[in-house]
Amino acid sequence: MMSFAKNARLAEVKILSFLLLSSSECKLRKYDSNSQQTITPNHSIMYAALPQKYRPRSLSELAGQEYIQRTLSNAVKTNKIAPAYLFAGERGTGKTSTARILAKSLNCTSADKPTVKPCGKCQSCRSIEKGSSLDVAEIDAASHNGVDDARGLIERSHFAPAISRYRVFILDEVHCLSSQAFNALLKCLEEPPHHVVFILCTTEQHKVLPTINSRCQTFLFRSLPIPAIVKQLTMVAQKESIAIAEEAKIAIARAANGGMRDALQLLDQLSLLGEEITSSHVLELSGRIPESDLIAILKSARTGNALKLLQLSRELIDSGKSPKMLLASLLACYRDLLLATSVSDCSLMLVSGISHSALMEIASAWDCNAIAAGLEQLRASEWQLSKSAHPTLWLELCLLGLAKVPQLKPHVALGALANPRQPDRTQKLPSTSKLRSPRSKERAIWEKVLSATSEKNRALLCAASLVALTEKKAVLAVPAQYLDKFNRNAAKVQKIFLAATGVRYQVSFEEKNP
């Protein structure tokens, strides 16, 4: 019986190998329904997208992951291959590409043993590249996440390789597996057959069971730095004869958020414009706000032109930009302004999309305290914007608040310097505690209370506002229609204050002015 099963398995492998060789050597033919003539497609006109065309083919071509490159190269050279690897990191950082490279390095038949430089020409390398290898299986764990799929994978792992040295199983998005599937794989990962290598890829390592993590060699793929992406974009642009400005490369690298694949994909799209790629093109195609609009908003906020701010925001929203995106862009702008006023050379640390020269020109007329106040206004509005059913209105309120913040650096009049007003010596100066704005403390306490309560209570508390606060007393202004309801639930409101602040306030309510 065992001999029959072995012979059947051998026959199956031979048939599959024959079909694979036949399909790779034969031409693909299509038949026209009218003329019945054989039509052979012209493969020379097929376009290869830049992410596929410039995907790394060996470990030496892996960009921005020097530690992983060196470690895996030494493992292949010394033939110290672990039974299971876990590749974790953000999307587009090279996890799946590295898994395929490792599979080719282990199974390249042009060398007598595993090699760090797979030839890419042998049958094993070509079949892995095409995804048709009998011994290398790339499985999408998001759609094959059940325990039955895991058991089927375990059964397949017991078969010997058909034409290669190792059977390699690449599980993409492995965090999508169910707990039962993870538990089924535990024993196989701990003591797999000597010819099997598991490579698990994930963008969310925290969702992978700790028992799985402990059985794998873990490699963390970091987000690529901007200089590494710019270097790769420069090389690709030169080879593809793509005209692109230096600032556009930096803008693409920022828009890619550390992912080389996303950067090459964006460059591929921009190359179809048929003209030199600029940073404005990058911002427009990636859905971000153009630099000219951001500069106009900052200048209007600096001069306190509320009407211009509202007009600009309405134009951007009408053009398809969301209020959340506009608020995020403003946060990035204010962050860059604060950075520009604090650091001399910050050109590579900017994230807003505004050029360094334009940002320095704007920042020269801003005060650090005013920028910090603007950031506080944006931060306070961010929570309201995410929870509100009318985000556009909250955005406009936020912009009106930015316009009220004194943004220009104070300039003292010469007349005031010539005849300074002498303070009355007998007049008692106010204490430093009274000089501080009491509203900022009340606003901070109220935001802490709102964030600490449940969704149901928050919906009611949002109708009120904290108008007075002492060491033991808090006064809330409440609309007339809710005043009775708040009075009935005064004890509950006091408990919410206690849980959020740790202070037992005596809470009272007054009618809010219409």
WOLIN-V961207 format. One record per residue. N is the residue number from 1. RES is the residue in one small letter. PHI is phi in whole degrees, 0 to 359 (NA if undefined). NEAR is the number of other ideal C-beta (glycine too) atoms within 10 Angstrom. D_FIRST is the distance of its C-alpha to the first C-alpha in Angstrom with 1 decimal. Layout:
n res phi near d_first
N RES PHI NEAR D_FIRST
N RES PHI NEAR D_FIRST
This chain:
n res phi near d_first
1 m NA 5 0.0
2 m 295 6 3.8
3 s 294 7 5.4
4 f 297 8 5.1
5 a 296 9 6.4
6 k 294 10 8.7
7 n 294 10 10.0
8 a 296 10 10.6
9 r 296 13 12.4
10 l 296 12 14.3
11 a 295 10 15.4
12 e 297 12 16.6
13 v 297 16 18.6
14 k 296 11 20.2
15 i 295 10 21.2
16 l 296 13 22.8
17 s 296 14 24.5
18 f 296 10 25.9
19 l 295 10 27.2
20 l 296 18 28.8
21 l 295 12 30.5
22 s 294 9 31.7
23 s 292 11 33.1
24 s 281 12 35.0
25 e 266 7 36.5
26 c 278 8 37.4
27 k 277 8 40.6
28 l 282 9 40.7
29 r 239 9 42.5
30 k 235 9 44.3
31 y 241 10 46.1
32 d 286 9 49.6
33 s 293 5 49.8
34 n 271 6 53.3
35 s 269 8 53.2
36 q 59 7 49.4
37 q 268 8 49.9
38 t 283 10 47.3
39 i 243 11 48.3
40 t 261 9 47.0
41 p 293 11 47.7
42 n 271 7 49.9
43 h 287 8 47.9
44 s 291 5 51.0
45 i 266 6 52.8
46 m 288 7 50.1
47 y 266 8 51.6
48 a 257 10 49.8
49 a 295 12 51.0
50 l 299 23 52.4
51 p 299 19 49.8
52 q 281 12 47.0
53 k 293 13 49.0
54 y 250 21 50.1
55 r 292 19 46.9
56 p 299 17 46.4
57 r 256 18 44.0
58 s 212 17 43.9
59 l 296 22 44.8
60 s 292 11 48.3
61 e 270 13 49.1
62 l 288 20 48.4
63 a 267 17 51.9
64 g 77 20 53.3
65 q 232 24 50.4
66 e 297 10 51.4
67 y 297 11 49.9
68 i 294 21 46.4
69 q 301 21 46.7
70 r 291 11 47.7
71 t 294 14 45.1
72 l 292 22 42.1
73 s 297 17 43.4
74 n 293 11 43.6
75 a 295 18 40.1
76 v 290 21 38.8
77 k 298 13 41.0
78 t 270 9 40.1
79 n 59 9 36.4
80 k 256 8 36.6
81 i 266 18 34.4
82 a 284 13 34.0
83 p 288 17 30.8
84 a 212 20 32.9
85 y 236 22 36.2
86 l 235 25 38.5
87 f 258 28 41.1
88 a 238 22 43.9
89 g 163 23 47.1
90 e 292 16 49.2
91 r 293 15 48.1
92 g 78 23 48.7
93 t 262 26 48.8
94 g 109 24 45.8
95 k 292 25 42.7
96 t 293 19 40.3
97 s 298 19 41.8
98 t 294 24 41.3
99 a 297 23 37.7
100 r 292 23 37.1
101 i 298 25 39.1
102 l 296 26 37.1
103 a 297 27 33.9
104 k 293 29 35.5
105 s 297 24 36.8
106 l 284 24 33.4
107 n 245 27 31.6
108 c 297 23 34.5
109 t 271 15 33.3
110 s 283 14 36.8
111 a 243 13 37.0
112 d 283 6 35.0
113 k 213 10 34.7
114 p 306 20 35.5
115 t 228 17 39.0
116 v 278 19 41.7
117 k 236 16 42.7
118 p 299 28 39.9
119 c 289 16 40.9
120 g 77 14 40.2
121 k 243 11 39.7
122 c 289 16 36.2
123 q 299 17 33.3
124 s 295 25 32.0
125 c 296 22 35.5
126 r 293 15 36.3
127 s 291 21 33.1
128 i 292 26 33.8
129 e 300 15 37.4
130 k 278 11 36.4
131 g 78 10 33.8
132 s 243 12 31.0
133 s 289 26 29.1
134 l 286 17 25.3
135 d 253 23 25.5
136 v 238 26 28.6
137 a 247 16 28.7
138 e 255 18 32.1
139 i 245 17 31.8
140 d 274 13 34.9
141 a 291 22 34.6
142 a 293 12 37.6
143 s 255 10 35.6
144 h 233 17 32.2
145 n 250 19 33.4
146 g 271 14 31.4
147 v 291 16 28.9
148 d 294 11 26.2
149 d 296 17 26.9
150 a 294 23 26.7
151 r 294 15 23.3
152 g 297 13 22.0
153 l 295 20 23.7
154 i 295 17 22.0
155 e 297 10 18.5
156 r 294 13 19.6
157 s 291 18 21.0
158 h 279 12 17.8
159 f 283 16 16.9
160 a 288 12 18.5
161 p 300 18 21.7
162 a 283 17 21.5
163 i 226 16 24.8
164 s 240 22 26.7
165 r 278 17 27.1
166 y 233 20 26.7
167 r 262 26 25.4
168 v 246 26 28.5
169 f 245 25 28.9
170 i 258 25 32.6
171 l 256 25 33.5
172 d 274 20 36.9
173 e 53 21 39.2
174 v 293 30 36.9
175 h 294 21 39.6
176 c 280 17 38.8
177 l 296 27 35.5
178 s 286 14 35.8
179 s 298 9 36.0
180 q 295 14 32.6
181 a 293 20 31.0
182 f 300 20 32.8
183 n 295 15 31.6
184 a 293 19 28.0
185 l 278 28 28.4
186 l 305 15 30.1
187 k 296 11 27.3
188 c 291 22 25.7
189 l 289 20 29.1
190 e 284 13 29.9
191 e 227 10 26.7
192 p 282 20 25.0
193 p 301 14 22.6
194 h 295 8 24.8
195 h 262 16 24.4
196 v 246 22 25.5
197 v 231 24 29.1
198 f 259 24 30.5
199 i 236 27 34.0
200 l 260 29 35.6
201 c 243 22 38.9
202 t 207 22 41.5
203 t 260 18 45.1
204 e 225 12 45.5
205 q 295 17 44.2
206 h 295 9 45.9
207 k 272 13 43.4
208 v 277 19 40.4
209 l 301 15 39.5
210 p 302 8 40.9
211 t 292 13 37.5
212 i 285 23 36.1
213 n 303 14 39.2
214 s 289 12 38.9
215 r 263 22 35.4
216 c 237 20 36.5
217 q 278 15 39.0
218 t 263 14 41.6
219 f 236 18 43.8
220 l 263 13 46.8
221 f 274 23 47.8
222 r 280 13 51.6
223 s 295 18 53.6
224 l 289 26 55.1
225 p 291 13 58.8
226 i 301 20 61.3
227 p 300 12 62.2
228 a 293 18 58.5
229 i 292 25 58.1
230 v 298 18 61.5
231 k 298 16 60.6
232 q 293 20 57.4
233 l 297 24 59.4
234 t 298 13 62.1
235 m 296 12 59.6
236 v 294 19 58.0
237 a 298 18 61.4
238 q 293 10 62.6
239 k 291 11 59.6
240 e 265 14 59.8
241 s 57 7 63.6
242 i 259 17 63.9
243 a 278 13 67.5
244 i 213 24 67.3
245 a 284 15 69.8
246 e 296 10 69.2
247 e 294 19 69.8
248 a 292 22 67.3
249 k 297 23 64.6
250 i 295 23 65.4
251 a 295 26 65.4
252 i 295 27 62.0
253 a 298 27 60.7
254 r 291 22 62.2
255 a 294 18 60.8
256 a 284 23 57.3
257 n 55 13 57.4
258 g 85 22 55.7
259 g 253 22 52.9
260 m 293 27 52.8
261 r 298 19 50.8
262 d 296 21 53.4
263 a 295 28 56.2
264 l 292 24 54.8
265 q 296 18 54.1
266 l 292 23 57.7
267 l 296 25 59.0
268 d 298 20 57.1
269 q 294 16 58.8
270 l 293 21 62.2
271 s 294 17 62.0
272 l 279 7 62.3
273 l 291 13 65.8
274 g 79 6 67.3
275 e 213 8 69.7
276 e 297 11 69.9
277 i 279 24 67.9
278 t 244 18 70.1
279 s 295 22 69.5
280 s 295 16 70.8
281 h 299 20 68.1
282 v 297 28 65.5
283 l 296 22 66.9
284 e 291 13 67.3
285 l 287 16 63.8
286 s 277 17 62.1
287 g 83 11 64.1
288 r 270 20 66.3
289 i 276 23 70.1
290 p 300 18 72.1
291 e 298 21 74.2
292 s 298 12 77.5
293 d 291 18 76.9
294 l 296 26 76.0
295 i 296 17 79.1
296 a 297 17 81.2
297 i 295 22 79.9
298 l 296 26 80.6
299 k 294 16 84.1
300 s 292 21 84.8
301 a 293 27 83.6
302 r 294 20 85.7
303 t 271 14 88.9
304 g 75 15 88.2
305 n 276 15 88.2
306 a 294 17 86.4
307 l 298 9 86.9
308 k 296 17 85.4
309 l 299 23 82.3
310 l 294 16 81.8
311 q 296 13 82.3
312 l 296 21 79.7
313 s 294 23 77.1
314 r 295 13 77.6
315 e 297 12 77.3
316 l 292 21 74.0
317 i 293 17 72.6
318 d 295 8 73.7
319 s 277 10 71.9
320 g 112 8 68.5
321 k 279 18 68.5
322 s 275 15 67.6
323 p 301 21 69.9
324 k 296 13 67.2
325 m 295 15 66.7
326 l 295 24 70.5
327 l 294 22 70.8
328 a 297 17 67.9
329 s 294 22 69.7
330 l 294 27 73.0
331 l 301 18 71.4
332 a 296 19 70.1
333 c 295 26 73.6
334 y 293 25 75.4
335 r 298 17 72.9
336 d 294 24 73.6
337 l 297 25 77.3
338 l 296 17 77.2
339 l 292 17 75.3
340 a 294 23 77.8
341 t 278 16 80.7
342 s 248 11 79.0
343 v 241 10 77.3
344 s 288 6 79.0
345 d 244 7 76.0
346 c 232 15 73.3
347 s 297 14 72.4
348 l 272 12 68.7
349 m 253 13 68.5
350 l 281 20 69.8
351 v 234 14 67.5
352 s 278 23 69.8
353 g 96 25 69.9
354 i 272 24 73.6
355 s 296 17 74.6
356 h 298 17 75.9
357 s 295 9 79.4
358 a 294 14 79.8
359 l 292 25 78.6
360 m 295 16 81.0
361 e 294 13 83.9
362 i 290 18 83.1
363 a 293 19 82.5
364 s 296 10 85.9
365 a 253 13 87.7
366 w 250 21 85.5
367 d 257 16 85.9
368 c 301 13 83.0
369 n 295 11 84.0
370 a 292 21 84.1
371 i 295 23 80.6
372 a 297 13 79.3
373 a 294 20 81.1
374 g 295 25 79.4
375 l 297 16 76.0
376 e 295 16 76.7
377 q 296 21 77.7
378 l 293 21 74.5
379 r 296 13 72.4
380 a 294 16 74.1
381 s 279 23 73.5
382 e 297 17 69.9
383 w 294 13 68.9
384 q 298 18 71.1
385 l 295 23 69.8
386 s 286 11 66.2
387 k 260 14 67.0
388 s 279 15 69.7
389 a 277 6 69.3
390 h 232 11 72.1
391 p 296 19 71.1
392 t 296 15 73.6
393 l 295 13 76.5
394 w 293 20 75.3
395 l 296 25 75.0
396 e 294 18 78.6
397 l 297 14 79.8
398 c 297 24 78.1
399 l 294 24 79.9
400 l 296 13 83.2
401 g 295 18 82.6
402 l 295 25 82.0
403 a 292 19 85.2
404 k 278 12 87.2
405 v 288 18 86.0
406 p 291 12 88.7
407 q 267 21 86.8
408 l 285 12 89.6
409 k 296 12 90.7
410 p 291 7 94.0
411 h 242 6 97.1
412 v 277 8 100.3
413 a 293 7 103.5
414 l 293 7 106.2
415 g 296 8 108.8
416 a 293 9 106.9
417 l 287 8 106.7
418 a 288 7 110.5
419 n 233 7 111.5
420 p 293 9 108.8
421 r 282 6 109.4
422 q 275 6 110.2
423 p 288 8 108.6
424 d 291 8 110.9
425 r 295 5 111.0
426 t 278 5 111.7
427 q 283 7 108.8
428 k 282 6 105.7
429 l 287 9 102.6
430 p 291 8 99.5
431 s 290 8 96.8
432 t 294 7 93.7
433 s 292 7 91.6
434 k 281 8 93.8
435 l 288 8 93.4
436 r 286 10 89.7
437 s 286 9 88.5
438 p 290 11 87.7
439 r 294 11 85.6
440 s 295 11 82.9
441 k 293 12 82.3
442 e 298 17 82.4
443 r 296 16 79.9
444 a 295 13 77.5
445 i 296 18 77.7
446 w 294 21 77.2
447 e 295 16 74.2
448 k 294 13 72.7
449 v 295 23 73.4
450 l 295 19 71.8
451 s 286 10 68.6
452 a 273 14 68.2
453 t 268 20 68.4
454 s 283 8 66.0
455 e 298 7 65.7
456 k 296 8 67.6
457 n 290 16 70.5
458 r 296 15 70.5
459 a 299 11 71.2
460 l 281 16 74.3
461 l 293 20 75.5
462 c 296 12 75.4
463 a 285 15 78.3
464 a 258 20 80.4
465 s 213 15 81.6
466 l 276 22 82.8
467 v 253 15 86.5
468 a 210 13 87.7
469 l 210 20 86.2
470 t 240 9 87.9
471 e 296 6 86.7
472 k 233 9 86.2
473 k 234 11 86.7
474 a 226 23 84.9
475 v 244 18 86.4
476 l 251 24 84.2
477 a 268 16 85.7
478 v 234 22 84.2
479 p 302 14 84.8
480 a 302 10 87.1
481 q 289 8 84.5
482 y 253 16 82.2
483 l 297 17 84.9
484 d 297 11 84.7
485 k 295 12 80.9
486 f 293 21 81.1
487 n 296 12 83.9
488 r 292 9 81.8
489 n 251 16 78.8
490 a 299 14 80.9
491 a 297 9 79.1
492 k 294 13 75.7
493 v 295 23 77.0
494 q 296 15 78.4
495 k 295 14 75.0
496 i 296 21 73.4
497 f 298 23 76.1
498 l 296 14 75.4
499 a 293 11 71.6
500 a 277 17 72.1
501 t 248 15 75.0
502 g 80 7 75.2
503 v 244 12 78.9
504 r 272 11 80.2
505 y 277 20 82.4
506 q 271 12 84.8
507 v 266 21 83.9
508 s 232 14 86.5
509 f 231 20 86.5
510 e 223 14 89.1
511 e 287 11 89.3
512 k 283 16 88.1
513 n 292 7 90.8
514 p 293 5 89.8
